[in-house]
Amino acid sequence: MVFSNNDEGLINKKLPKELLLRIFSFLDIVTLCRCAQISKAWNILALDGSNWQRIDLFNFQTDVEGRVVENISKRCGGFLRKLSLRGCIGVGDSSLKTFAQNCRNIEHLNLNGCTKITDSTCYSLSRFCSKLKHLDLTSCVSITNSSLKGISEGCRHLEYLNLSWCDQITKDGVEALVRGCRGLRALLLRGCTQLEDEALKHIQNYCHELVSLNLQSCSRVTDDGVVQLCRGCPRLQALCLSGCGSLTDASLTALALNCPRLQILEAARCSHLTDAGFTLLARHPSAVPGSASAPLSTPPCCPEPLSSWGCCDSASYRIPHQPPCGERPTPYPPRNPSVAKIYTLGPARPREGVDERRTRGRPQCPLPRDCDSKGACSDAPAHWVTVGAGDVSWVLVNSY
C-alpha cells in the first residue's frame, strides 16, 4: 500500500471514509494505534471515538497512569461503553473523576485491583454514570459503606457488582445498596468478613431477580441467613458458600425447597454438611405444580471454568453430566432435574454406591497447585456419585 505526499493514497480514493471507519471498528487497541501512524487521514479515522467503545488495558497495566485514563476519556467521550482497568494500580480518584465526567454512557467498568481508589470514585460514578450495569471493585480495599450508598442513589440500573475482598463493607452498606439497586442479578461478596445474617435478610427483601451470589469466607453467615435468602431469591442459579463453616443441612434443605433453578453450588470447607442434605437437594422436585418457572436446560457437557464468579478457580467446573466411563447409572427417583451440577469440595467420606472406576474421567485442575483449594481438585482422591438419571445429576466429592 502506497500513500502520496498529499495523503491521497489509492485505498483512500477507492473506499469511502465511512467504510474505512467501519473496518477500523474491528481492530484492537494496538492495531488502531499503529494505523493512526500511517497518515493524517488514517490518524483521524483510527482515533475516532466510535472505534473506542470497548477498551481493555490489562495488558498495559504497569504502564497505565491517571493521565492515560484522562486522555482516553477525552478522546472517547460518550462513545465508550466498556472499560477494563484491571490491575492498573497507578489509577486513582482524580483521573476516574475526569473519566466519569467525560464518559457518561459507560455501562461496564472493571476496577479490579485498582487499590488507590476510594469512596470518591464511587461518588463520581454515582453522579455522572447513571447507565452503569456492570461494576467490578474487587480488592479496592478502601471502599466503605459510603460507596454503596452513593452507588445505590445514582446507578440504579446496576446488574452486576463485585465487592470481593472489600472487607470494610458491613450489613449497613449492603442494605443501602440493595434498596436502590433492586435489579441486581449477580453480587459477589467474597472475603467481606464483616457480613452477617442480617445482610442476607436485606438481599432477600429487595433482590428478587438475583441469579448469582458469592459468599465465600463470609464466616459469620449461618443457616438463619441462608434460609431467609432462599425464601426471597427463588431465581438463584449459582451460589458459593465456601468457607461458611457454620452451615448445616438446614441450608441445603432451604435451597431444595425454595431455589428450583439452582445449577451450581460450591460448599468447600463446610464440614457440617452431610450426605443427607445433598441427597435431599438432588432429589427434590424442581417446581411446584402450577408454577410458571420451568427448569433450565442442562449446561454444556464439558468442564467449564466459572472463575468469573466462583469461589475457587481451580475447583469451579461444571461436571460432565454423562458418566466418565460411559456407563449408564441406575435411576434414582425422584430428583431435581434443574440441579444439573452439584458438588462439594470440602472434607467428606466416600458415599454409598461409589464406583471407583468412575474417577478416571474427572476434570483436572489446569491451574498452579497454590490455588485457593490448595490443589484439592487434583491431589485428593475424587469420587463420582450417581444421584439421578437421564441428564444425570452428579456429586463430585473429594475425600482427604
Secondary structure, 3 states (H helix, E strand, C coil): CCCCCCCCCHHHHHCCHHHHHHHHCCCCHHHHHHHCCCCHHHHHHHCCHHHCCEEECHHHCCCCCHHHHHHHHHHHHHHCCEEECCCCCCCCHHHHHHHHHHCCCCCEEECCCCCCCCHHHHHHHHHHCCCCCEEECCCCCCCCHHHHHHHHHHCCCCCEEECCCCCCCCHHHHHHHHHHCCCCCEEECCCCCCCCHHHHHHHHHHCCCCCEEECCCCCCCCHHHHHHHHHHCCCCCEEECCCCCCCCHHHHHHHHHHCCCCCEEECCCCCCCCHHHHHHHHHCCCCCCCCCCCCCCCCCCCCCECCCCCCCCCCCECCCCCCCCCCCCCCCCCCCCCCCCEEECCCCCCCCCCCHHHHCCCCCCCCCCCCCCCCHHHHCCEEEEECCCCCCCEEEEECC
